[in-house]
Amino acid sequence: MKKLIHRAILLMSAAVATTHALADDKIIIMVGGIEKQIYLPARLAERLGYFKAQGLDVELQSEPAGVNAENEMLAGAVQGVVGFYDHTIDLQAKGKAAMSVVQFSQAPGEVELVSSKVAGEVKSPADFKGRSLGVTGLGSSTNFLTQYLATINGVKTGEFSVLPVGAGTTFIAAIKQNRIDAGMTTEPTVSHLLKTGEAKILIDMRTPEGTTKALGGLYPAACLYMPTAWVNSHRDQVQKLANAFVKTMKFINTHSAEDIASWMPADYFAGDRPAYVAALAGGKAMFTPDGRMPAGGPQTVLKVLDAFDKNVQGKTIDLAKTYTTEFVAAAK
């Protein structure tokens, strides 16, 4: 009897140990709106089987606002975030260390839309004064860019209101219900509102060219960023993630929008697959071909944040600590 009990205890201990091992091996990545085209590499890598090919157990979760995804990472609930690179600079200014380990894009993929009802009055960010502007969340990258565009056009932060309206259906509802006069969003929401005629384009940052015109240079945006401490202590897992994502970026670079869309879940098309494919074809150039940080990109992002972000202003930011190319350079 004693031997049976002892054996049962050993089996239970082994089961618990296995459970802990599996939990430790799982990598949870929070995506700042998983259905957005700008974050397409996350789901595409999963659908192509690239995570599993690396022996990774990756769980993708979605949070509409990037700032909330960042908070989940800081709380230790997730190991990484697919969001905008600018968060790593903002975090460093606050005394926290995070870095981009794979850079997905060199342009934000964002569009400042203006409601058709006021398009005749709001013709540029200089007309933001007294207006209600939609962003995904307070402290989000759309909020960062909105504030910058207003600032460089002579409109002070206190002269307009910012309303967190999320993305997709909630952004569309905010336009329809006249809760916002203009707002920043991505595909496929942009194409939907243009097709229905409920909004018009004010500023287009879906391409490197449009981004350079609006911001003065390439703006590295979508990326996989992670706490620096986690990167340093889990180098093998980070390398495998980089392997999977670099392969994904090369897939995007060498395949048509139609081919890429064929791998995506149908509900990502927002009921209009042709519009989704057309938008992806027009904006595919926003993605990096190999996951590397574009030259000069970090400096542009710092310039943007320094124009209005009180967390960043007056601080010495070490850009070299906000991203690394080590893992993408070694990617197989």
N, C-alpha and C positions, 0 to 999 in steps of 0.2 A: 504493500500500500504506500509506504514511504517513497519507494522508488517511482511509483506512478505519479504521486503528487509532485515529486521533484522534477520529473520529466515534464509534467504539465506546466510547471512554473517556468522551466527553461523554454518551452515552446511559446508561452505567452510573452516572455521577455524578448524572444527573437522576433515575434510579430510586432511588438511595440517598436523595437529597434528598426525594423524594416519600414514601418510607417513613418518614423522620424526621418529615415534616410530619404524616402520618397519626397517628403515635405521639403527637406533641405535641397533636394535636387530640382524641384519645380521652380521655374522662374516666372514671376507674374509681371507683366508689362501693362501699364495703363496707357491707353491711347486717348488723346484729347479730341475725341469724336471720331470713332473708328470708321464711320461710313464716308468721311470726307475724302475727296480725291487726294488732297495733300498728304494724307497719311496712308495712302494705298499700299506702300511697301510692307506695312505690318501684316495686314490680312493676306496679301499676295504671297509673302514668304511662307505663311502657314499653309495656304491652299496648294502651293507648289510642293509642299512636303520638305522644304529645306531645313526646318527646325529638326524634324525627326531624323533627317539624314545625318545631322550633326550629333544625334543622340541626346537632343534636348527635349525637355518636357516644358513647353512654354504655354502659358495661359494668357490670352489677350483679353483685357477688360476695357470698357469704354466709359469715359467721363467727358461730357460735352465741352466743358471749359478746361483749358490747359492749366489754369492756375489751381484748379481742384485736383488735377492729376499730379501736379507738383506736390501739393500738400499730402497726398496719399504716399508719395515716395518719401517725403521727409518724416512721415509718421512710421515708416518701415513696413507699411501694408503691401507695397509693391517694390520690386527690385529696380525697375527702370520705367521711364516715361517716353513714349513717342509723342513729342511735342516740339515747340520751337526752341532753337538754340539760345535765343535771347534770355531765357530763364536762367541759364548757367551764369551769365554775367550779373544779372539781378541778384541771384543767390550769393555770389561771391561778395557783392557789395554789402550783403546782410551778414557776412561772416560764415556762410555755409559753402561747402565745396561739392560741386557736381561738374560733370564734363560730358560733352558729346563724344560718343565712341564710334558712331557711324553717322555721316551727314547725308540725309536723303535729298535735300533740295538746296538750290542756290537762289531761289526766289520764294516769296511767301505764299504764292498761289491765292492770295486774298484779293478781293475786289471791294471797293467802297461803292455801294449802291445808294442811289437816292430815290426816294419814293416819287413816282411819276406825278403825283399830286403837287409836289413842290419843286419839281425839276427845273422849272423856269426861274425859280428864286435862288436855288442852291446850285451854283454852277462850278464851284471850286471849294476847297476847304476854307477859303477866306470868308465864305458865307456860313460857316458853322455857328457863328455867334447867335445865341438864343435858341439853338436847335437841340433836339433830343437825338442822340446818336446811339445806335445799337452796337454792342460788342458781345462776345460770347460770355465773358465774365469779368468782373473787376479784378485787375491785376493780371489779366490774360494778355497774350501777345497782340490780339486785336485791339485791346485797350491801349497797349504801348504804341502801336502804329497810328491809331486814331489821334492820340495826344500829340504825337510827333507831327503829323500832317497839319493839325490845327496850329501848333506852335510856330512852325516855319512859315505859316501863312498869316501870322500876326494875330491869331486868336488865342487868348489866354485860357488856361485850364478852367478857371471859374466862370468863363463866359458861355459855356455850353454844358449840357447835362449828358451823362453817359448812363445808358440803361443796359444791364446784363440780360440778354434775350436768348442766349444759347445759339444753336444752329439748326438748320433744317426746318422742320415744321414750326418750331417756336419762333424762329426768325421771320419766317413767312407770315405768321399770324401777327407779329408785331408791326410789319409793314401794312398789312391789310387793315388792321384795327387802328392805324394812325398813332400808334404808341411811339414810333420813331420816325424821324424825317429822313434819316439816312442810316447806314450801318455797314459794318464790314463782315463779309462772309466768304465762303468758298463754294466750289463745285461739289455736288450738283445743284445746290440752292440757287446759285447765280443764274444758271441756264433756265431754271424753272421760272424765276421772277421776270427774266427778260422775255421769255416765251409768252407769259400771261400779260405782259405789258404793265405790270404793277411797279416796276422799277427800271431805272436806267443806270448805266455805268458812269461813275464820276471819276474814279481812279482805278486802273487795271494793273495789278501786280502779279498776273498769272504767268508772265514770261520774264526771262532775264532782262530783255530790252525794256519792258514796261516798268520793271522794278528799278532799273538804273535811272530811268527818267524821273520816277517818283522819289527815290531815296538817295540817288547820287552814286549808286554802286550796287553790286550783287549783295543780296541779303540772305545769308544762309539761314534757313528756317527749320523745316521739319527734320528731325533727327532722332536718334535714340540717345537720350542722356540718362546718366546714372550717378549715384553718389560716388564721389572719388574713392572713399574708403572701401566701398563694395567692389569697385573695379580693381583696386589694388589687392584685395583679398580673394578675388574670384577670377583670376586672370584666364584660367582655362575656359570657364563658361563664357566670359566676355569674348574671347577669341572665337569660340564656336558661334556665338551670336553674330559677330562680325563676318564670319565665313558665310553664314546664311543670308545676311542682308546684302553683302557685296554681290553675291550671286544673283540676288533679287534685283539689285540696281542694274546689273548687266542684262538681265532678262528684259527689264523695262526699256533699256536703251536699244535693244536689238529686236524688239517685237512691236507690232503695230498696236494702236489703241484698241482695235477690234480683238486682237489676240489676247491682250491683257484683260479686257473686259470679260472675255469668255471664262476667265478663272475666278471672277468675283461673284459674290452672292447676289441673286436677283434683286433682293430688297435694297441693295445699295443704289439701284438705278432710279429710285424715287418715282417709279412708274413710267419712266421714259428712257429706255435703253439707248435709242439713237442719239438723244441729247447728251447722255452720259459719255458715249463713245466720241461724239464730236468735241465735247469739252476736253476730254482727255487728249485727243489728237492735237488740239490747239494749245494745251498747256503742258504737254509731256516734256518740253524743254526745261521746265522748272527743276526736274530731277537731275541729280548728279549721275554720271555714268558709272562711277566706281565707289561711291560712298566717302569720297575725300572732301575735306573742307576747301571751298574755293578760295583762291588767293585774294587777300584783301577783304574778304567777307567779314571776319570778326571785327575789323576796324570800322566797317560801315555800321554794324549792329551797335557797337559801343557809341558811335557818333549819334545814332538815333536815340539811344537811351539817355545819353548825357544831355540831350537837349531839353528834357523835361523831368526825368526820373530823379527825384530828390534822394533816393537811396544810392544812386550812382554818382550824382554830381559831387565833385570835390574828393572822390575816392580814387585811389590808385588801383586800377584793375590790371591784374596779370592775365592777359588773354591766353597765354600759353597754358594756363591751368584750367581753361574753360572747355578745351577740346583736346583730343589726341588723334593722331593718324597712325599710331603704332599698330593697332589691331587690323585696320583696313589694309595697311601696307603688307601685313603678314598673312592676309586672308588667302585661303586655298580654294 
